[in-house]
Amino acid sequence: MGVGSVSVGYASCMEADVVIRSVERVRTRSGKVRYVVRADDGREFSTFRERIGEEAEGYQGQRVHIEYHEEERAGFHNVYLDRVRPAPDRETADTDPEEAAWRTAVEATPWLVGSGEPEREVPPEELFERLKPFKDRVSEDIRSDEQ
């Protein structure tokens, strides 16, 4: 599923680097606050998650890396913001495959361990045993792409 495509049912995550032009808080009829994040390229993303909305407010005018998903519901096309963080500096992007692989493994932890909200605390040794093989495969893949 590529960028710009829409899924029905399970929403796949998409990513982009954008500059946040503005963030608007909109109160819904039910009283919830919906954050509407507008990028400088004209795209809009929404979130009901206060933490994400407030983070986006703090990045107004800045280039950020976002994760989002799209859904069709009741005839409406919705683009939901799932994560916002500073965009990596293009000049200082990681060149060390090991470091990049560890970051990828850490970001993939919820999928490797099971869920976003674990039912129990995972001991460090067990977490390492689950992450290291994945990190090694990512590192090997990065190295093979460099050759």
Residue pairs with C-beta under 8 A, 6 or more apart in sequence:
1 7
1 12
3 14
3 16
4 14
5 70
6 70
6 71
6 72
6 77
7 69
7 70
7 71
8 71
8 72
11 69
11 70
11 71
11 80
12 69
13 67
13 68
13 69
13 82
14 67
14 68
14 69
14 70
15 65
15 66
15 67
15 68
16 65
16 66
16 68
17 63
17 64
17 65
17 66
17 87
18 39
18 40
18 41
18 43
18 63
18 64
18 66
19 39
19 40
19 41
19 61
19 62
19 63
19 64
20 37
20 38
20 39
20 40
20 56
20 59
20 60
20 61
20 62
20 64
20 84
21 38
21 39
21 40
21 60
21 61
22 37
22 38
22 60
23 35
23 36
23 37
23 38
23 53
23 56
23 57
23 60
24 35
24 36
24 38
25 33
25 34
25 35
25 53
26 33
26 34
26 35
26 36
27 33
27 34
28 34
32 48
33 48
33 50
33 53
34 46
34 47
34 48
35 46
35 47
35 48
35 49
35 50
35 52
35 53
35 54
35 56
35 57
35 81
36 44
36 45
36 46
37 44
37 45
37 46
37 47
37 53
37 56
37 81
37 84
38 44
39 45
43 79
44 79
45 66
45 68
45 79
45 80
45 81
46 78
46 79
46 80
46 81
47 53
47 56
47 80
47 81
47 82
52 81
52 82
52 83
52 84
53 81
55 84
55 85
56 64
56 81
56 84
59 84
59 86
62 86
63 86
63 87
64 84
64 85
64 86
64 87
65 84
65 85
65 86
65 87
65 88
66 81
66 82
66 83
66 84
66 85
67 81
67 82
67 83
67 84
68 79
68 80
68 81
68 82
69 79
69 80
69 82
70 77
70 78
70 79
70 80
71 77
71 78
71 80
72 78
88 94
94 100
94 103
97 139
97 142
97 143
97 146
98 135
98 139
100 138
100 139
100 142
101 135
101 136
101 138
101 139
101 142
102 135
104 134
104 135
104 138
105 112
105 131
105 132
105 134
105 135
105 138
106 131
108 134
109 127
109 131
110 116
112 130
112 131
112 134
113 122
113 127
113 130
122 130
